[in-house]
């Protein structure tokens, strides 16, 4: 087989149907880990980019809408990116779905070899993928692995019961490679439901599975700490930027008082073209300033009726999207509301939570506080409310 390997068609099944419960439980993220932003792009997009130089067909498996969005614009030379197919309840069911989708291709387009790769492994060194494909010239199945370096203990109820010899132990990684027809047929058999991975299917059926050198950098995103490591590997150099915002609105009769995204009980509201949320307006200006993208009036001109009485939450959502579109991240935001009344303290926590929600960051990154002007100036005379905002962002 080795002599004909260069002429064989190679496909890759990219798995994205998992929910990543361990990661979600630890990070409280509502977004499946394979769709988290890493270095300005979804995790799974990095995984796809790592695969496509080595294969002629890419078959994504998972939610089609989410995958279409994550893989938008992916049009590699020499590689056909097929429409995503739904996954199954288990990893093996998802692999089966991908195999059957490939088997439905015209006979002259079906692959000879297939790689199975986890969408949560975004950083795959090219030499690992090449080694797997090359080894398929002489083996029915190949996986990359890293030798276990730590001492392994077996424990029960918090007590060590024995030490497991680590000689010849490896940590399995992906992409794992197989002869397409063989893996498809094994998946159609009853044994597929009990296998922990595809290599185990071949092992159970009596086929030899080879192991090639994996990489310590081929990290599967499982815990929050993994995301930090991957950001160091993949993320571009991020530079800090600071932004300052300041806004003022006069009090007005017969309007609700909206501050930092919540309604605050008071006798008067604030005058303005939109809902006059002085806190969000100052924060938006600070973010736009940090990105060198003008001010809130540039993005939402008060001359346009579209924004009359608009919920300022829309403005802050846009500002947060601009940070992410630039491949950046918000480090923190600090707001100071300046007024004699109403008292801000009782509402500060709700304001923090609302701003964090709109910016899609942890509430620990948002500070809201207040001060008075000691009865001096327009705020001292209770003619209006002012707000200052300072933000720090990291941008490539």
N, C-alpha and C positions, 0 to 999 in steps of 0.2 A: 504493500500500500504506500510506503514511503516515497517510492519513485514517482507516484502519480499525485501526491498530496498537493502540489502547486496548482493542479487543474481542478481541484475539488471545490465545490461551493460550500461556504461556511455561513451558517445563520447563527444569530444570537437571540435568545429569549430573555427579555429584560423584565424581571418580576417587580411589580409595584402594587400588588393587591393586598399586602399585609397592612395591619393597623398600627404596628409598633407599640404594643401595649406597655412594654417595660419603659420605653422612652417617654410615652405620653404620661404614664403614672408618675414619673420622676419630674418631668418638666411642666406638667399641667398645660401642655400645648394642645390646642384643638386641631392643629394641622398634623396630618400624618408625616412621619419623619422624612420620608422620601421626597416630600414636597417642600420642606423647609428651605429657606434661602441660605445659600452658602456661597460666599464670594460673589454675590449679586445674581446668582442663578439657582434654580432648584437643585437639590441634592441629586435627583435622578437624572437631570440634564447632564451633570458632570459624568455620571455613570455611562450614559449613552455616548457622550463625546469620547470616552475612553475606549468604547467597544468598536465604534463604526470604522475606524481605520483598518480593522482586522477582518471584517466580515462583509458579505455581500447582501445580507438580509438582516434587518432588525425587526423583531416581533415583540412589541410591548404587550404586557398583560396587566390589566387593572382597569380602573375607572377611565373610560374613554375621554370624557370631558377634561378631567384633571391631567391626563397624559397629553392630550392635544395641546393644552395650554403650556405644560412644562416643556414639551419638545417642539414647540412652535419655532419655525425657522430652521430646524435641523434638516439639512438637505445635503448630506455628504456625497462626494463623488464616489461612484462605484458601489454605493450601498443603498438598497431600497428600504425605506422605512414604512412598514406596513401599518394599517389601521389597528389600533389596540383592540384586544379581545378581553372580555370579562374574566376575572380570576375565579378561583373556587374558595371553599371554606378553609382549605389547608394549602400549604406551600406546594405539595405534590399535586393537588388538584389544579393549581394554577399552572404548574409546569405542563401537565397533561393538556390543558386548554391551549397553551402555546404550541405544543407539538401537533395537536390536531389541526390548528390553524395553518401551520406550515405544511402539513400533509395534504391540505385542500388546494395547495398551489398546483398549477399544471405540472405534469411529470418532469418536463425539461427545466422547471424552475425550482423544484424541491432541493433542499440542501443535502449534501453528503455527510456533513458534520454539523453539530449544533453545540453552542455554548449556552450554559445556564448561568445567569448572573443576577445577583441581588441588587435591586434598585437603591438600596441603602448603603452600597459600597461605592462611593463616588470617586475614590482615588486609586486607580489600578495602574501600576507601572506597566508600560508597554511591553517590557521584556517578559513579564509574567504571562500576559495573554499570548504572546508569540510562543513561549515555551509550552503552553498547554496545547496550542494548535499543532506545533511541530511534533510533539509526543504522540499525537493521534495518528501519526504515520505508522506507528508500530503497536499501538495499544487501542483497545476498544473504548476505554475511558481514562480520563486524566484529570486530576485535581491539583491545584496549587496548595501547598501547606507550609507552615512554619514550625520548626521543632519546638517542643515545649521546653522552656528553659527553667521555669520555676519548679520547686518541689511541690508535688501534688499530694494533698491529704484527703482522705475520705472521712467524713464526720457524720454523726447522728445525734440529734438533739443537742447540738453545740459541743459535742465531745468527739475528739479525733478517735477513729476506730483503727485506722491503719494508714501507712504511707504507700502510695502507688508508685512503682518504679516508672520513671519518665523516659527510660530508654525506648527508642523507636516510637515515641508518641509525637503526634503532629496536630496542630490546630488547622482544621480545614478552612479553605477560603473559596471564593469564586472569582472569575468565571471557571466553571467546571465544564470539561469538554467530553463529547461522546459521539459515536457513530449514530447518525440520526435514526436509521431504520431500526437499529437494535434498541435504542432508548424508547422510541415510540412503541415498539412491540411489548417491551417490558412494562411500560405504563398501562398498556391495555390489559395486562394480566392482573390477577387478583392480588398479587404481592405488593402492588404499588401503594395500596392504602396503608400498609404497615411500615413502609420505609421511612427513615428519618431524612435521607437525602437521596439524590439520584445515584451517587456512587454506591450506596448501600444496596440499591436495586441490582446493580451489576454484580456486586460481591455475592449476594444471595443466590443469583442465578449461575454462579460459578465462573464469571468472567474476571480477568485480572484488571485492576484499576491502578494505573501508575500515579506517582506523586512527583511533582516538580517543585522547584523552589518558589515559595510565595514571597510576600514582602510584609514587613512590620507596618509599612505605610498603607497597606490595603485594609483599612479599618472599616468594619461594619458599624454604622451608626446605631448604637443600642442605648447608650446612656448620655447624659448631658455632657460629661467629661469628653466623650468621643467627639462631640461637636466642636469643642475648643481645639482639640488636636487637629481636626480636619480643617478648621479655619486657618490654622498655622500653615498647613500644607498647601491648601488651595487658595485661600483668600489672598487678594492682592495686598500690597502695602497700604495700610490705612493711615491717613494723616488727620490729626485733630483740627477741627474748625470751630470757632465760636460765633454765636450770633446774638444780637441784642434787639429787643423789640420794645416799643413804647406806644401806648394808645390811650386816648381820652374820649369819653362820651359824656354829654350833659344829661342830667336827669330829665325825664319827660313824663307827663301825666298819661294815665290810661294805657300803660304798656307793662307787661310782666318784666321783672328784673331777671335777666339771664346772665349768669356769671360762670365761666369755665364749664359750660355745658349743662348746668343744672338751673332750675328755677329757684330763686331765693325769695322768700316772703319779704315784701317791703311795700311801702306806700306808693312808690314810683318805680318806673322802669328807666331805661336809657334810650336816648334818641339816636337814630341811625338808619341807614338805608336797609341794612339787614336786621337781624334781631339785636344788634348792637352789643354783642358779647365782648366786652372790652378785654377780658382775660384771654379768650381764644384768639382775638385779633392780634394782641401783642405777641402771643406765642407763635402764631403763623409768621409774623414779620421776623421774629428771631430765627425761625427755621429757614425761611427764604433767604435771610441775610447770611446765614452760615453757608448756604449753598450758592451764594452769589447769584440768586435768581430773582432779584427785585424785592417787591413788597406785596402785600395782600391785594392792593389796588390794581397791580399789574395783572394778577391772575383772575380777580373777580371785580371788575370795574364797577364802581357805584353808579356809573351812568347807565348801566344796563338794567332794565326792569326785571330780568331773570333773577337777580339777586335781591329784589325788594322783599323785605321781611323774611329772608332766607335763614334757615337754621345754620348757624356758624359752624356746627359740627362738620358740615360738608367741606368747609374750608380747611379744617384741621386734618380731616381724612386725606385731602389732597396733598397737604404739606407732608404728611407721613409717607404717602405714596412716592413723593418726589425723593425723599431720602432713600427709600428702597430701590427706586428706579436707577439711582446713581450708584447702587451697590454699597450704600453706606448704612450706618446704624446710629440711632440716637443714644447717646451716653446718659445725658440727664437734662432735665428742664427745671428751671427755678422761676416761679412767678411771685410777684409781690403786688397785691391789690392795695391801692391807696384810697382810703375813704374814711369818713367819720362814722357813717352808718350805711348799711347794716353791719352787724358784727359778722366777720368772716369765719372766725374760729369754729363755730358749730357746724359749718358746712365744708370745711377745708378737706376732710377725708373723702367726702362724696365727690368733691371737685377733682381730687387726685385720681380717684378711681375712674371717673368719666374720661378725663384727659388720657389716662393710660390706655383705656379701652379704645379710644379713637385712634391713638397712635400705635396700637398693637405692641405695647411694651409693658414690662412689669411696673406695678405701681411704685416700687421702690426707686424708680428713676424719675419720679415726678414730685416736685415740691410746690406747695401752694401756701402762701402765708400772707399776712396783711399788716399794714401800719397806717397810722394817721399822719396828717401834716400839722398836728398840734394847733388846729383851728386856723391855720394860715392858708391863704390862697383859695382857689376855687374849690378844691376838695374840702378845705377847712370850713368854707361857707356852705358846704353840702350842695354845691351846684352841679356836681358830677363825680365820676369815678375815673381814676387813672390806673394803669397797670404797666409794670415793667416785666420783661421776661428775658432770661438768659438761657441759652442752650449750648450744649457741646455735642458735636457729631463727629463721627469718623467717616471719612470719605476716601475712596481710592484715589 
